[in-house]
Structures are given as structure tokens and as C-alpha cells.
């Protein structure tokens, strides 16, 4: 009876050992699957972080290129404004140096009319024409100078406004880049915390 019971216990022990070996294999398989899943998860996280960093750098390059293009445009407009000022100065000099021969000829004709006038009314009339022509020339000079100066002032104000706006955009882009960098560090900290939780699990 004891031998039969011993054989029975041995058979049960063998079955239990077989079950234990099977469970051990299952446990090893589960551990291997878990490691593979963790590696795949870490690879996906690293890929997402790399894509995010690349996207941030790409956006920053695009913004920098846009800002540089706007700055170049502002510099070109400033150079054009300076060139326009030089042209205005030259045109003012030309207005100051009106063709003396034509002017003298016109004045000479009027003076001849005054000299050849028979009455005081003709003298006053021709003198009034001379004074009117001088007055109109002065007014025309003032009007041209005022118009050109207003145009220069408007261009200057527009250039200053554009420079101020570009400076604000540059400051805003710097703040956005700083925020993106902080977000990237925050995501890395969250990934480290998740990895620690997996290790504990």
C-alpha cells in the first residue's frame, strides 16, 4: 500500500514539476514580450520626440528666414527712401537754378513792354504780370517742396512702423522658441517618469 501511495505521489510530483516548468516557460515568454513592448514603446517615444524637435527646428528656421526676408525688405525700402531724398535734394537744386536765359528772356520782354508803354496803366499791368510770375514761381517751389517732404515723412513713418513690428515679431518668436524648448524638456521628464513606473511594474 505504501509503495502504491509513493508511486502515486511521485506521479503527482512529476505532473506538478511539468506544470511548474510550463508556467516558468510562460513567465519567461511574458517577460520577453514585456521587454519587447517596452523597447517598442521607448522607440516610438524617441521617434515622436525626434519628430517634435525636428518640427520645432524647422518652424524656427522658417520663422527666422521670414524675419530676415522682412528685414531685408525694410532695408531696401530704407535705401529707396534715402535715394528718394537725394533725388529731392537734386530736384530742389534744379528748381533753385531755373534756366537763366529763358527767365531773362521772359523778363526782358516784359521790361521792354514797360519801357515801350505809353500810359501808366500799361506800366502797372506789365509790372503786375512780373510780380505775379515771381509769386507763382515761389508758390510752385513751396508746393513741390511740401509734397516731396510729406512723401518722405510718410515713407519714414512707414519704415519705422515696419521695423517696430518686425522687432515685436522677433521678440514673440523668441518667446515661442523658449516655450517649445520648455515643452520638450517637460515631455522628456514625463517619459522618464513613465519608464520608472514600468520598472516598478
N, CA, C and O of each residue as an XYZ file, in Angstrom:
804
protein
N       0.831     -1.210      0.000
C       0.000      0.000      0.000
C       0.865      1.259      0.000
O       0.571      2.227     -0.702
N       1.953      1.233      0.811
C       2.835      2.397      0.873
C       3.547      2.625     -0.456
O       3.766      3.768     -0.858
N       3.914      1.523     -1.149
C       4.586      1.654     -2.433
C       3.647      2.263     -3.475
O       4.053      3.106     -4.275
N       2.391      1.825     -3.454
C       1.426      2.388     -4.384
C       1.211      3.874     -4.113
O       1.132      4.688     -5.034
N       1.120      4.204     -2.840
C       0.923      5.613     -2.488
C       2.138      6.446     -2.876
O       2.014      7.593     -3.306
N       3.335      5.834     -2.711
C       4.555      6.523     -3.100
C       4.589      6.750     -4.612
O       4.960      7.827     -5.079
N       4.196      5.719     -5.373
C       4.139      5.881     -6.837
C       3.136      6.961     -7.232
O       3.378      7.752     -8.145
N       2.014      6.978     -6.532
C       1.003      7.985     -6.828
C       1.530      9.403     -6.542
O       1.310     10.335     -7.316
N       2.221      9.529     -5.422
C       2.790     10.832     -5.069
C       3.870     11.258     -6.062
O       3.987     12.429     -6.423
N       4.682     10.232     -6.504
C       5.697     10.547     -7.499
C       5.055     11.030     -8.807
O       5.537     11.977     -9.428
N       3.967     10.372     -9.215
C       3.276     10.783    -10.436
C       2.728     12.199    -10.287
O       2.846     13.013    -11.202
N       2.123     12.492     -9.125
C       1.609     13.840     -8.882
C       2.745     14.861     -8.870
O       2.618     15.963     -9.403
N       3.867     14.464     -8.243
C       5.015     15.366     -8.179
C       5.541     15.664     -9.582
O       5.903     16.797     -9.897
N       5.578     14.604    -10.434
C       6.045     14.796    -11.807
C       5.113     15.744    -12.565
O       5.570     16.625    -13.294
N       3.779     15.552    -12.383
C       2.832     16.436    -13.036
C       3.010     17.882    -12.573
O       2.964     18.823    -13.366
N       3.215     18.024    -11.256
C       3.416     19.371    -10.727
C       4.697     20.013    -11.280
O       4.725     21.201    -11.602
N       5.765     19.188    -11.383
C       7.017     19.699    -11.946
C       6.835     20.104    -13.408
O       7.357     21.125    -13.855
N       6.074     19.273    -14.150
C       5.809     19.616    -15.548
C       5.031     20.942    -15.647
O       5.332     21.802    -16.474
N       4.004     21.075    -14.758
C       3.232     22.313    -14.748
C       4.111     23.507    -14.386
O       4.006     24.582    -14.975
N       4.992     23.283    -13.387
C       5.895     24.353    -12.974
C       6.822     24.770    -14.111
O       7.060     25.958    -14.331
N       7.352     23.753    -14.845
C       8.221     24.063    -15.976
C       7.456     24.826    -17.051
O       7.977     25.764    -17.655
N       6.188     24.402    -17.285
C       5.372     25.105    -18.276
C       5.087     26.539    -17.854
O       5.182     27.467    -18.658
N       4.736     26.709    -16.579
C       4.480     28.070    -16.080
C       5.742     28.920    -16.137
O       5.697     30.116    -16.426
N       6.881     28.264    -15.850
C       8.147     29.006    -15.922
C       8.411     29.491    -17.352
O       8.849     30.620    -17.573
N       8.128     28.592    -18.331
C       8.275     28.997    -19.728
C       7.333     30.149    -20.065
O       7.730     31.115    -20.717
N       6.076     30.042    -19.614
C       5.108     31.108    -19.858
C       5.560     32.426    -19.238
O       5.415     33.494    -19.833
N       6.118     32.323    -18.011
C       6.598     33.529    -17.337
C       7.753     34.168    -18.117
O       7.800     35.386    -18.288
N       8.678     33.332    -18.583
C       9.794     33.866    -19.374
C       9.291     34.500    -20.673
O       9.763     35.556    -21.093
N       8.320     33.827    -21.295
C       7.748     34.379    -22.528
C       7.077     35.722    -22.275
O       7.238     36.663    -23.052
N       6.314     35.802    -21.167
C       5.655     37.066    -20.820
C       6.677     38.168    -20.541
O       6.500     39.316    -20.949
N       7.767     37.789    -19.825
C       8.813     38.787    -19.558
C       9.442     39.285    -20.856
O       9.686     40.478    -21.031
N       9.699     38.330    -21.770
C      10.296     38.704    -23.049
C       9.358     39.610    -23.840
O       9.787     40.601    -24.431
N       8.052     39.252    -23.846
C       7.072     40.107    -24.538
C       7.010     41.497    -23.920
O       6.930     42.500    -24.629
N       7.048     41.545    -22.592
C       7.006     42.844    -21.910
C       8.227     43.687    -22.253
O       8.115     44.893    -22.472
N       9.398     43.046    -22.298
C      10.614     43.779    -22.672
C      10.523     44.310    -24.104
O      10.902     45.444    -24.396
N       9.998     43.435    -24.998
C       9.854     43.871    -26.386
C       8.876     45.039    -26.498
O       9.111     45.994    -27.238
N       7.764     44.945    -25.744
C       6.796     46.037    -25.760
C       7.402     47.324    -25.215
O       7.172     48.405    -25.758
N       8.185     47.203    -24.130
C       8.836     48.393    -23.575
C       9.819     49.011    -24.575
O       9.886     50.230    -24.734
N      10.578     48.135    -25.244
C      11.520     48.649    -26.241
C      10.784     49.331    -27.395
O      11.195     50.390    -27.869
N       9.682     48.703    -27.840
C       8.902     49.310    -28.921
C       8.312     50.649    -28.481
O       8.300     51.616    -29.242
N       7.812     50.689    -27.213
C       7.245     51.934    -26.698
C       8.312     53.023    -26.605
O       8.078     54.170    -26.987
N       9.486     52.649    -26.090
C      10.574     53.626    -25.995
C      11.004     54.107    -27.380
O      11.313     55.284    -27.568
N      11.021     53.182    -28.353
C      11.392     53.578    -29.715
C      10.369     54.551    -30.292
O      10.727     55.528    -30.949
N       9.068     54.267    -30.034
C       8.028     55.182    -30.517
C       8.140     56.542    -29.851
O       8.002     57.573    -30.510
N       8.393     56.549    -28.531
C       8.528     57.815    -27.808
C       9.724     58.613    -28.340
O       9.640     59.821    -28.563
N      10.847     57.893    -28.536
C      12.036     58.568    -29.062
C      11.783     59.122    -30.461
O      12.236     60.211    -30.813
N      11.034     58.324    -31.258
C      10.714     58.791    -32.614
C       9.830     60.028    -32.576
O      10.035     60.969    -33.343
N       8.827     60.023    -31.662
C       7.951     61.191    -31.531
C       8.733     62.415    -31.071
O       8.535     63.517    -31.582
N       9.626     62.214    -30.098
C      10.429     63.335    -29.597
C      11.311     63.888    -30.723
O      11.429     65.102    -30.891
N      11.931     62.977    -31.493
C      12.788     63.427    -32.598
C      11.975     64.196    -33.632
O      12.413     65.228    -34.142
N      10.769     63.673    -33.940
C       9.915     64.368    -34.913
C       9.498     65.737    -34.385
O       9.462     66.714    -35.133
N       9.177     65.802    -33.072
C       8.774     67.080    -32.479
C       9.923     68.084    -32.507
O       9.731     69.252    -32.842
N      11.112     67.619    -32.152
C      12.280     68.511    -32.161
C      12.570     68.999    -33.579
O      12.871     70.172    -33.797
N      12.472     68.069    -34.547
C      12.709     68.455    -35.934
C      11.665     69.464    -36.409
O      11.976     70.407    -37.136
N      10.413     69.243    -35.981
C       9.350     70.175    -36.359
C       9.593     71.551    -35.755
O       9.392     72.571    -36.414
N      10.032     71.572    -34.484
C      10.323     72.856    -33.823
C      11.465     73.577    -34.539
O      11.382     74.776    -34.804
N      12.541     72.832    -34.851
C      13.675     73.443    -35.537
C      13.285     73.935    -36.935
O      13.711     75.003    -37.374
N      12.461     73.125    -37.626
C      12.022     73.527    -38.960
C      11.188     74.800    -38.898
O      11.377     75.722    -39.692
N      10.242     74.838    -37.922
C       9.416     76.045    -37.771
C      10.281     77.247    -37.411
O      10.050     78.355    -37.894
N      11.278     77.018    -36.560
C      12.164     78.120    -36.175
C      12.968     78.618    -37.373
O      13.157     79.823    -37.539
N      13.450     77.674    -38.224
C      14.185     78.098    -39.420
C      13.293     78.904    -40.353
O      13.712     79.926    -40.897
N      12.035     78.429    -40.537
C      11.112     79.157    -41.407
C      10.839     80.555    -40.867
O      10.818     81.526    -41.623
N      10.624     80.656    -39.531
C      10.365     81.973    -38.947
C      11.584     82.882    -39.083
O      11.455     84.066    -39.395
N      12.776     82.314    -38.843
C      13.995     83.120    -38.979
C      14.164     83.615    -40.419
O      14.533     84.766    -40.653
N      13.886     82.720    -41.383
C      14.003     83.132    -42.786
C      12.987     84.227    -43.113
O      13.298     85.179    -43.828
N      11.754     84.079    -42.575
C      10.730     85.102    -42.833
C      11.143     86.441    -42.228
O      10.990     87.487    -42.859
N      11.670     86.403    -40.994
C      12.104     87.644    -40.341
C      13.255     88.285    -41.114
O      13.282     89.501    -41.303
N      14.209     87.458    -41.560
C      15.333     88.008    -42.316
C      14.860     88.605    -43.637
O      15.358     89.645    -44.069
N      13.885     87.935    -44.282
C      13.353     88.478    -45.534
C      12.684     89.830    -45.295
O      12.848     90.760    -46.085
N      11.923     89.931    -44.192
C      11.268     91.202    -43.884
C      12.286     92.278    -43.538
O      12.121     93.441    -43.909
N      13.343     91.887    -42.825
C      14.383     92.863    -42.511
C      15.086     93.338    -43.778
O      15.392     94.522    -43.924
N      15.342     92.389    -44.707
C      15.956     92.801    -45.976
C      15.044     93.760    -46.734
O      15.496     94.752    -47.305
N      13.733     93.440    -46.726
C      12.786     94.323    -47.402
C      12.773     95.708    -46.753
O      12.729     96.727    -47.443
N      12.812     95.733    -45.408
C      12.835     97.023    -44.708
C      14.098     97.802    -45.057
O      14.048     99.018    -45.243
N      15.238     97.100    -45.147
C      16.482     97.783    -45.518
C      16.412     98.323    -46.945
O      16.887     99.422    -47.232
N      15.807     97.523    -47.840
C      15.667     98.006    -49.215
C      14.774     99.238    -49.270
O      15.086    100.199    -49.973
N      13.664     99.219    -48.532
C      12.782    100.385    -48.508
C      13.481    101.600    -47.908
O      13.282    102.727    -48.361
N      14.308    101.360    -46.878
C      15.058    102.469    -46.298
C      16.039    103.061    -47.313
O      16.169    104.279    -47.433
N      16.738    102.156    -48.055
C      17.674    102.636    -49.074
C      16.938    103.418    -50.161
O      17.423    104.443    -50.640
N      15.747    102.913    -50.548
C      14.962    103.639    -51.545
C      14.543    105.013    -51.026
O      14.523    105.989    -51.776
N      14.208    105.080    -49.728
C      13.824    106.370    -49.142
C      15.002    107.342    -49.167
O      14.837    108.517    -49.494
N      16.202    106.842    -48.819
C      17.386    107.702    -48.868
C      17.654    108.172    -50.298
O      17.981    109.336    -50.527
N      17.511    107.247    -51.261
C      17.726    107.628    -52.656
C      16.713    108.672    -53.094
O      17.043    109.599    -53.834
N      15.460    108.514    -52.626
C      14.422    109.494    -52.971
C      14.750    110.863    -52.377
O      14.527    111.896    -53.009
N      15.287    110.856    -51.147
C      15.676    112.128    -50.521
C      16.766    112.806    -51.341
O      16.729    114.018    -51.551
N      17.740    112.016    -51.807
C      18.808    112.608    -52.628
C      18.243    113.201    -53.921
O      18.632    114.287    -54.351
N      17.308    112.449    -54.531
C      16.687    112.970    -55.753
C      15.912    114.248    -55.481
O      15.913    115.172    -56.295
N      15.242    114.295    -54.318
C      14.516    115.515    -53.964
C      15.467    116.683    -53.784
O      15.191    117.803    -54.213
N      16.610    116.397    -53.132
C      17.582    117.471    -52.965
C      18.078    117.973    -54.316
O      18.229    119.176    -54.531
N      18.333    117.011    -55.239
C      18.786    117.420    -56.563
C      17.712    118.220    -57.299
O      18.005    119.213    -57.965
N      16.447    117.765    -57.165
C      15.362    118.491    -57.845
C      15.190    119.888    -57.258
O      14.875    120.835    -57.979
N      15.400    120.017    -55.927
C      15.309    121.343    -55.316
C      16.412    122.259    -55.836
O      16.193    123.445    -56.082
N      17.611    121.678    -56.000
C      18.699    122.484    -56.548
C      18.385    122.928    -57.976
O      18.687    124.049    -58.384
N      17.755    121.989    -58.735
C      17.390    122.355    -60.103
C      16.335    123.455    -60.124
O      16.365    124.341    -60.979
N      15.384    123.388    -59.156
C      14.377    124.442    -59.089
C      14.996    125.784    -58.718
O      14.559    126.834    -59.189
N      16.010    125.735    -57.876
C      16.656    126.980    -57.493
C      17.454    127.572    -58.653
O      17.624    128.785    -58.766
N      17.946    126.655    -59.523
C      18.735    127.117    -60.667
C      17.889    127.023    -61.935
O      18.196    126.232    -62.827
N      16.849    127.807    -62.018
C      15.998    127.828    -63.213
C      16.795    128.387    -64.379
O      17.659    129.245    -64.194
N      16.506    127.905    -65.569
C      17.222    128.316    -66.771
C      17.288    129.847    -66.863
O      16.273    130.491    -67.130
N      18.453    130.425    -66.647
C      18.532    131.887    -66.599
C      18.245    132.540    -67.931
O      17.687    133.637    -67.968
N      18.617    131.884    -69.046
C      18.402    132.517    -70.354
C      16.904    132.666    -70.640
O      16.445    133.726    -71.067
N      16.142    131.576    -70.396
C      14.703    131.653    -70.647
C      14.046    132.653    -69.708
O      13.174    133.423    -70.111
N      14.476    132.632    -68.445
C      13.881    133.542    -67.466
C      14.186    134.989    -67.831
O      13.312    135.855    -67.796
N      15.460    135.233    -68.187
C      15.846    136.592    -68.562
C      15.105    137.052    -69.816
O      14.718    138.215    -69.932
N      14.918    136.130    -70.740
C      14.228    136.492    -71.964
C      12.785    136.912    -71.674
O      12.291    137.895    -72.225
N      12.134    136.169    -70.819
C      10.756    136.494    -70.488
C      10.690    137.821    -69.752
O       9.852    138.671    -70.054
N      11.578    137.989    -68.785
C      11.605    139.244    -68.038
C      11.995    140.415    -68.936
O      11.495    141.529    -68.781
N      12.902    140.139    -69.882
C      13.315    141.216    -70.801
C      12.146    141.665    -71.669
O      11.955    142.856    -71.916
N      11.367    140.684    -72.127
C      10.204    141.054    -72.925
C       9.238    141.913    -72.113
O       8.708    142.906    -72.611
N       9.014    141.522    -70.862
C       8.116    142.300    -70.011
C       8.687    143.687    -69.727
O       7.956    144.678    -69.709
N       9.999    143.745    -69.505
C      10.626    145.045    -69.262
C      10.547    145.942    -70.511
O      10.340    147.152    -70.419
N      10.720    145.305    -71.676
C      10.576    146.083    -72.916
C       9.159    146.643    -73.055
O       8.963    147.772    -73.502
N       8.188    145.835    -72.664
C       6.809    146.320    -72.706
C       6.612    147.518    -71.769
O       5.912    148.479    -72.085
N       7.265    147.416    -70.600
C       7.148    148.533    -69.652
C       7.823    149.785    -70.228
O       7.288    150.890    -70.141
N       9.019    149.585    -70.821
C       9.744    150.736    -71.401
C       8.993    151.363    -72.571
O       9.019    152.577    -72.779
N       8.318    150.488    -73.333
C       7.605    150.989    -74.520
C       6.163    151.381    -74.210
O       5.408    151.757    -75.107
N       5.788    151.292    -72.938
C       4.396    151.607    -72.597
C       4.152    153.109    -72.742
O       5.006    153.936    -72.422
N       2.953    153.429    -73.238
C       2.574    154.825    -73.440
C       1.853    155.406    -72.244
O       1.844    156.622    -72.056
N       1.250    154.558    -71.435
C       0.470    155.042    -70.301
C       0.916    154.348    -69.032
O       1.578    153.311    -69.061
N       0.530    154.958    -67.905
C       0.847    154.357    -66.606
C       0.096    153.060    -66.367
O       0.554    152.192    -65.625
N      -1.073    152.934    -67.008
C      -1.858    151.698    -66.829
C      -1.101    150.505    -67.415
O      -1.064    149.426    -66.824
N      -0.484    150.725    -68.619
C       0.293    149.638    -69.227
C       1.503    149.266    -68.358
O       1.856    148.094    -68.230
N       2.124    150.288    -67.767
C       3.273    150.020    -66.883
C       2.835    149.196    -65.678
O       3.489    148.219    -65.313
N       1.712    149.602    -65.058
C       1.215    148.856    -63.892
C       0.814    147.432    -64.277
O       1.044    146.480    -63.531
N       0.207    147.310    -65.468
C      -0.253    145.997    -65.906
C       0.932    145.041    -66.096
O       0.919    143.915    -65.599
N       1.953    145.507    -66.820
C       3.134    144.661    -67.046
C       3.914    144.399    -65.749
O       4.452    143.308    -65.558
N       3.973    145.392    -64.865
C       4.615    145.181    -63.563
C       3.866    144.150    -62.734
O       4.480    143.338    -62.042
N       2.533    144.182    -62.804
C       1.722    143.196    -62.080
C       1.967    141.792    -62.626
O       1.989    140.814    -61.879
N       2.154    141.710    -63.973
C       2.443    140.390    -64.572
C       3.763    139.838    -64.052
O       3.870    138.654    -63.730
N       4.784    140.724    -63.972
C       6.096    140.295    -63.470
C       5.971    139.822    -62.017
O       6.467    138.751    -61.665
N       5.301    140.631    -61.167
C       5.137    140.246    -59.763
C       4.342    138.934    -59.624
O       4.666    138.094    -58.783
N       3.310    138.770    -60.449
C       2.504    137.556    -60.409
C       3.330    136.337    -60.794
O       3.196    135.272    -60.191
N       4.191    136.498    -61.807
C       5.032    135.370    -62.226
C       6.024    134.999    -61.123
O       6.265    133.819    -60.868
N       6.595    136.009    -60.475
C       7.523    135.733    -59.359
C       6.785    135.026    -58.223
O       7.290    134.072    -57.632
N       5.581    135.515    -57.932
C       4.789    134.911    -56.857
C       4.438    133.455    -57.187
O       4.551    132.585    -56.324
N       4.015    133.183    -58.430
C       3.654    131.828    -58.811
C       4.851    130.881    -58.751
O       4.719    129.719    -58.366
N       6.035    131.401    -59.141
C       7.247    130.573    -59.065
C       7.555    130.187    -57.623
O       7.877    129.034    -57.338
N       7.453    131.161    -56.712
C       7.692    130.872    -55.296
C       6.673    129.859    -54.749
O       7.029    128.923    -54.034
N       5.399    130.072    -55.104
C       4.354    129.162    -54.630
C       4.565    127.747    -55.169
O       4.371    126.763    -54.455
N       4.968    127.660    -56.450
C       5.211    126.342    -57.041
C       6.366    125.645    -56.330
O       6.303    124.442    -56.077
N       7.417    126.392    -56.008
C       8.537    125.805    -55.268
C       8.082    125.293    -53.906
O       8.412    124.177    -53.505
N       7.305    126.142    -53.191
C       6.829    125.736    -51.863
C       5.957    124.487    -51.936
O       6.076    123.585    -51.107
N       5.066    124.447    -52.953
C       4.171    123.308    -53.089
C       4.936    122.029    -53.377
O       4.655    120.987    -52.784
N       5.904    122.102    -54.286
C       6.704    120.915    -54.623
C       7.494    120.444    -53.415
O       7.547    119.249    -53.122
N       8.111    121.401    -52.709
C       8.882    121.039    -51.515
C       7.992    120.393    -50.469
O       8.375    119.390    -49.866
N       6.790    120.962    -50.241
C       5.876    120.413    -49.235
C       5.417    119.008    -49.603
O       5.375    118.119    -48.753
N       5.071    118.812    -50.885
C       4.616    117.483    -51.318
C       5.724    116.441    -51.167
O       5.487    115.343    -50.663
N       6.923    116.790    -51.602
C       8.027    115.825    -51.523
C       8.403    115.534    -50.071
O       8.705    114.392    -49.725
N       8.386    116.557    -49.229
C       8.715    116.340    -47.820
C       7.650    115.482    -47.143
O       7.985    114.635    -46.315
N       6.372    115.683    -47.476
C       5.311    114.841    -46.918
C       5.486    113.392    -47.340
O       5.276    112.474    -46.547
N       5.875    113.191    -48.602
C       6.099    111.823    -49.081
C       7.256    111.173    -48.330
O       7.179    110.007    -47.945
N       8.329    111.937    -48.124
C       9.483    111.398    -47.391
C       9.100    111.082    -45.947
O       9.488    110.040    -45.418
N       8.347    111.967    -45.310
C       7.925    111.740    -43.914
C       7.044    110.502    -43.815
O       7.191    109.705    -42.888
N       6.117    110.336    -44.783
C       5.261    109.149    -44.777
C       6.084    107.876    -44.948
O       5.842    106.883    -44.262
N       7.045    107.899    -45.850
C       7.900    106.720    -46.037
C       8.721    106.438    -44.790
O       8.903    105.282    -44.405
N       9.219    107.501    -44.156
C       9.994    107.303    -42.930
C       9.133    106.687    -41.833
O       9.554    105.747    -41.160
N       7.896    107.234    -41.653
C       6.992    106.699    -40.633
C       6.630    105.248    -40.912
O       6.552    104.434    -39.993
N       6.406    104.922    -42.204
C       6.074    103.537    -42.563
C       7.246    102.610    -42.272
O       7.059    101.500    -41.774
N       8.473    103.075    -42.589
C       9.657    102.250    -42.330
C       9.851    102.040    -40.826
O      10.167    100.934    -40.390
N       9.663    103.097    -40.035
C       9.794    102.967    -38.586
C       8.739    102.020    -38.020
O       9.039    101.200    -37.153
N       7.507    102.132    -38.507
C       6.429    101.245    -38.052
C       6.726     99.802    -38.401
O       6.496     98.903    -37.592
N       7.241     99.573    -39.614
C       7.557     98.214    -40.020
C       8.708     97.650    -39.195
O       8.674     96.483    -38.807
N       9.719     98.459    -38.924
C      10.832     97.994    -38.076
C      10.341     97.641    -36.677
O      10.762     96.636    -36.103
N       9.448     98.468    -36.126
C       8.915     98.197    -34.797
C       8.115     96.896    -34.786
O       8.210     96.099    -33.853
N       7.311     96.695    -35.860
C       6.525     95.464    -35.937
C       7.434     94.242    -36.069
O       7.171     93.205    -35.461
N       8.497     94.360    -36.858
C       9.434     93.244    -37.015
C      10.149     92.928    -35.699
O      10.382     91.763    -35.379
N      10.497     93.975    -34.936
C      11.119     93.746    -33.631
C      10.166     93.016    -32.691
O      10.579     92.121    -31.954
N       8.867     93.405    -32.717
C       7.880     92.712    -31.889
C       7.716     91.259    -32.309
O       7.608     90.373    -31.462
N       7.695     91.008    -33.636
C       7.568     89.632    -34.114
C       8.784     88.806    -33.716
O       8.648     87.642    -33.339
N       9.975     89.403    -33.797
C      11.182     88.687    -33.403
C      11.151     88.336    -31.926
O      11.529     87.230    -31.540
N      10.696     89.286    -31.084
C      10.576     89.019    -29.653
C       9.557     87.909    -29.394
O       9.771     87.040    -28.549
N       8.435     87.951    -30.140
C       7.402     86.918    -29.986
C       7.929     85.544    -30.397
O       7.624     84.540    -29.755
N       8.731     85.505    -31.485
C       9.301     84.232    -31.929
C      10.283     83.679    -30.905
O      10.343     82.468    -30.691
N      11.053     84.562    -30.273
C      11.974     84.103    -29.231
C      11.207     83.497    -28.068
O      11.608     82.467    -27.526
N      10.093     84.136    -27.676
C       9.269     83.582    -26.596
C       8.677     82.235    -26.994
O       8.627     81.319    -26.173
N       8.227     82.101    -28.244
C       7.677     80.820    -28.697
C       8.746     79.738    -28.690
O       8.479     78.608    -28.283
N       9.951     80.069    -29.134
C      11.041     79.089    -29.133
C      11.372     78.648    -27.708
O      11.634     77.469    -27.466
N      11.360     79.598    -26.762
C      11.621     79.255    -25.364
C      10.529     78.333    -24.830
O      10.820     77.375    -24.115
N       9.263     78.622    -25.178
C       8.146     77.773    -24.747
C       8.264     76.373    -25.339
O       8.008     75.385    -24.651
N       8.655     76.283    -26.626
C       8.813     74.971    -27.263
C       9.910     74.168    -26.579
O       9.765     72.964    -26.368
N      11.021     74.844    -26.229
C      12.105     74.157    -25.539
C      11.643     73.642    -24.173
O      11.985     72.527    -23.779
N      10.861     74.461    -23.450
C      10.338     74.028    -22.145
C       9.400     72.839    -22.296
O       9.433     71.920    -21.478
N       8.563     72.846    -23.333
C       7.651     71.727    -23.577
C       8.423     70.450    -23.882
O       8.037     69.368    -23.438
N       9.521     70.571    -24.644
C      10.331     69.393    -24.965
C      10.952     68.808    -23.703
O      10.981     67.589    -23.534
N      11.459     69.685    -22.797
C      12.025     69.187    -21.534
C      10.954     68.540    -20.671
O      11.218     67.536    -20.010
N       9.733     69.108    -20.666
C       8.631     68.551    -19.890
C       8.255     67.159    -20.397
O       7.994     66.256    -19.604
N       8.227     66.986    -21.744
C       7.906     65.694    -22.330
C       8.965     64.669    -21.978
O       8.637     63.515    -21.701
N      10.240     65.068    -21.982
C      11.318     64.148    -21.607
C      11.167     63.713    -20.146
O      11.388     62.543    -19.836
N      10.798     64.622    -19.247
C      10.586     64.287    -17.837
C       9.429     63.299    -17.686
O       9.510     62.360    -16.895
N       8.346     63.514    -18.452
C       7.215     62.586    -18.393
C       7.631     61.201    -18.885
O       7.195     60.194    -18.327
N       8.468     61.134    -19.922
C       8.927     59.833    -20.424
C       9.783     59.129    -19.369
O       9.668     57.915    -19.199
N      10.630     59.862    -18.666
C      11.436     59.268    -17.597
C      10.551     58.735    -16.475
O      10.809     57.659    -15.937
N       9.512     59.482    -16.124
C       8.588     59.027    -15.085
C       7.854     57.774    -15.529
O       7.667     56.859    -14.728
N       7.432     57.709    -16.791
C       6.748     56.536    -17.315
C       7.675     55.334    -17.306
O       7.244     54.229    -16.975
N       8.951     55.526    -17.665
C       9.913     54.436    -17.643
C      10.116     53.909    -16.227
O      10.247     52.701    -16.025
N      10.142     54.817    -15.239
C      10.313     54.402    -13.840
C       9.108     53.561    -13.384
O       9.274     52.557    -12.691
N       7.906     53.977    -13.777
C       6.710     53.213    -13.429
C       6.743     51.812    -14.052
O       6.325     50.840    -13.423
N       7.244     51.713    -15.302
C       7.340     50.396    -15.949
C       8.324     49.497    -15.201
O       8.083     48.301    -15.033
N       9.442     50.090    -14.750
C      10.423     49.314    -13.988
C       9.806     48.788    -12.707
O      10.009     47.629    -12.347
N       9.047     49.640    -12.013
C       8.366     49.185    -10.789
C       7.369     48.089    -11.071
O       7.243     47.140    -10.296
N       6.634     48.218    -12.218
C       5.674     47.188    -12.599
C       6.374     45.869    -12.874
O       5.720     44.881    -13.209
